[in-house]
Amino acid sequence: MDKDLISENDVFGMLGKKRTAVYRLRKKYGFPEPVLSHPARYRRSAVRQWIDEGGVNRKSVV
């Protein structure tokens, strides 16, 4: 298994959010989509980059 993949629960822990909040972050704030579904897996590097770039406060790229 790819060591960069993390579970949905790990993402919830990193963000301090629950499933519906993460869904809203994806739709409204450009949070990374899961790379696998059932069970959902996210790239740790993509989540970390999103956080490091400011998360919901990041500047939009036009």
Steps between C-alpha positions, in 0.01 A plus 500: 500500500617851419639661817372842387138381518310570819154402615202728518518480880862621490383799293225571754762496775739731312226754438294456814195462274241236421389349169243764401743783578772337287247460217426875519872579502538299180210673326556856621869534590689271266586232753657201321269226377564147625714296262320178596146443614352216706677546732597858426873568486665838461856594408669624817721730291198664331321554833819641657554732201140627522548574871843661447357724228245640745210257486172691486695828510723419202513738213313378196701439187353671195 
